[in-house]
Amino acid sequence: MPSIDTARLRLRMFTAEDLDDLSDLFADPDVMRYVGNGLPVTRQEAQVALASILKHWERHGFGRWVVTEKTTGQFLGFGGLRSLVETPELVYHLHKRYWGQGFATELARGCLAYGFEQHGFDRIVAIAKPGNAASLRVMQKAGMHYAMHTNYYGIDVVQYAISREEFLQIT
Ligand SMILES: CC(C)(COP(=O)(O)OP(=O)(O)OC[C@H]1O[C@@H](n2cnc3c(N)ncnc32)[C@H](O)[C@@H]1OP(=O)(O)O)[C@@H](O)C(=O)NCCC(=O)NCCS
């Protein structure tokens, strides 16, 4: 499975040893505020999520990576692409101490490039709850545009999108 390097980040595959870091990330109420039901996730649920991430790679050939700082190997969070109703969806979750340094935008651009250039996807989407201003801003800074307000699995979200043609125009 591939790893991706951006200017400051290395996106690498998850292993079972990443469970502690993933659990810590999911235990932070501020990180989870706009994710799922908005509540922190237990270690057991984090374990299920990790298994699901690994399964997704096997099933789809793309997925979510551990996001590390390239020079130190420090765990910053995770992000990448997952299948949302058969459409690739960009996702990102970072530890609070790393917010506001452009890491999510850098990660988003790297993942879009990976999706369009390595997988030949026609379109990539991203969704966020309407109140998640930081996430919506990351989508905009990555070159995505508003597509619609919609609902997935009972949760109201704003959906952004970008086509391969649009991505090629901005890179
Ligand atoms: C969303 C998230 C990944 C952003 O990470 P980040 O590395 O801080 O993002 P960036 O630094 O690349 O960009 C954030 C942008 O949002 C802006 N922003 C942050 N909080 C904001 C707020 N409350 N209102 C408006 N804009 C906000 C920042 O100013 C920045 O924009 P700018 O560069 O124009 O100033 C991070 O906040 C996170 O992990 N949140 C918890 C998990 C989550 O919600 N993930 C997304 C689920 S859809």
The ligand as a Tripos MOL2 file, in Angstrom:
@<TRIPOS>MOLECULE
LIG
   48    50     1     0     0
SMALL
NO_CHARGES

@<TRIPOS>ATOM
      1 C1        -10.9400   20.4910   10.4530 C.3       1 LIG1
      2 C2         -9.4640   20.3490   10.7910 C.3       1 LIG1
      3 C3         -8.9110   19.0680   10.1730 C.3       1 LIG1
      4 C4         -8.7020   21.5570   10.2130 C.3       1 LIG1
      5 O1         -7.3140   21.3360   10.4210 O.3       1 LIG1
      6 P1         -6.2340   22.5220   10.3210 P.3       1 LIG1
      7 O2         -4.9160   21.8910   10.0990 O.co2     1 LIG1
      8 O3         -6.4100   23.4390   11.4640 O.co2     1 LIG1
      9 O4         -6.7050   23.2480    8.9790 O.3       1 LIG1
     10 P2         -5.9070   24.3890    8.1940 P.3       1 LIG1
     11 O5         -4.9380   25.0460    9.1250 O.co2     1 LIG1
     12 O6         -5.3720   23.7920    6.9370 O.co2     1 LIG1
     13 O7         -7.0730   25.3960    7.7840 O.3       1 LIG1
     14 C5         -8.0760   25.7710    8.7150 C.3       1 LIG1
     15 C6         -8.8020   26.9960    8.2160 C.3       1 LIG1
     16 O8        -10.0290   27.1160    8.9270 O.3       1 LIG1
     17 C7        -10.0730   28.3860    9.5590 C.3       1 LIG1
     18 N1        -10.8440   28.2400   10.7780 N.ar      1 LIG1
     19 C8        -10.5220   27.5200   11.8670 C.ar      1 LIG1
     20 N2        -11.5000   27.6250   12.7730 N.ar      1 LIG1
     21 C9        -12.4510   28.4110   12.2340 C.ar      1 LIG1
     22 C10       -13.6960   28.8910   12.6880 C.ar      1 LIG1
     23 N3        -14.1780   28.5530   13.8900 N.pl3     1 LIG1
     24 N4        -14.4140   29.6810   11.8490 N.ar      1 LIG1
     25 C11       -13.9470   30.0250   10.6350 C.ar      1 LIG1
     26 N5        -12.7580   29.5910   10.1490 N.ar      1 LIG1
     27 C12       -12.0410   28.7960   10.9390 C.ar      1 LIG1
     28 C13        -8.6420   28.7510    9.7830 C.3       1 LIG1
     29 O9         -8.4790   30.1340   10.0160 O.3       1 LIG1
     30 C14        -8.0290   28.2770    8.4720 C.3       1 LIG1
     31 O10        -8.3560   29.1330    7.4020 O.3       1 LIG1
     32 P3         -7.3170   30.2910    6.8880 P.3       1 LIG1
     33 O11        -6.0540   29.5880    6.4950 O.co2     1 LIG1
     34 O12        -8.0460   30.9270    5.7470 O.co2     1 LIG1
     35 O13        -7.0850   31.2150    8.0450 O.co2     1 LIG1
     36 C15        -9.2280   20.3080   12.3280 C.3       1 LIG1
     37 O14        -9.8680   21.4170   12.8920 O.3       1 LIG1
     38 C16        -9.7710   19.0300   12.9590 C.2       1 LIG1
     39 O15        -9.0930   18.0050   12.9760 O.2       1 LIG1
     40 N6        -11.0000   19.1230   13.5100 N.am      1 LIG1
     41 C17       -11.5840   17.9620   14.2110 C.3       1 LIG1
     42 C18       -11.9720   16.8350   13.2730 C.3       1 LIG1
     43 C19       -12.9360   17.3120   12.1960 C.2       1 LIG1
     44 O16       -13.8810   18.0250   12.4530 O.2       1 LIG1
     45 N7        -12.6560   16.8570   10.9670 N.am      1 LIG1
     46 C20       -13.4810   17.1780    9.8200 C.3       1 LIG1
     47 C21       -14.7120   16.3850    9.8430 C.3       1 LIG1
     48 S1        -15.7710   16.8690    8.4760 S.3       1 LIG1
@<TRIPOS>BOND
     1     1     2 1
     2     2     3 1
     3     2     4 1
     4     2    36 1
     5     4     5 1
     6     5     6 1
     7     6     7 2
     8     6     8 1
     9     6     9 1
    10     9    10 1
    11    10    11 2
    12    10    12 1
    13    10    13 1
    14    13    14 1
    15    14    15 1
    16    15    16 1
    17    15    30 1
    18    16    17 1
    19    17    18 1
    20    17    28 1
    21    18    19 ar
    22    18    27 ar
    23    19    20 ar
    24    20    21 ar
    25    21    22 ar
    26    21    27 ar
    27    22    23 1
    28    22    24 ar
    29    24    25 ar
    30    25    26 ar
    31    26    27 ar
    32    28    29 1
    33    28    30 1
    34    30    31 1
    35    31    32 1
    36    32    33 2
    37    32    34 1
    38    32    35 1
    39    36    37 1
    40    36    38 1
    41    38    39 2
    42    38    40 1
    43    40    41 1
    44    41    42 1
    45    42    43 1
    46    43    44 2
    47    43    45 1
    48    45    46 1
    49    46    47 1
    50    47    48 1
@<TRIPOS>SUBSTRUCTURE
     1 LIG1         1 GROUP 0 **** ****
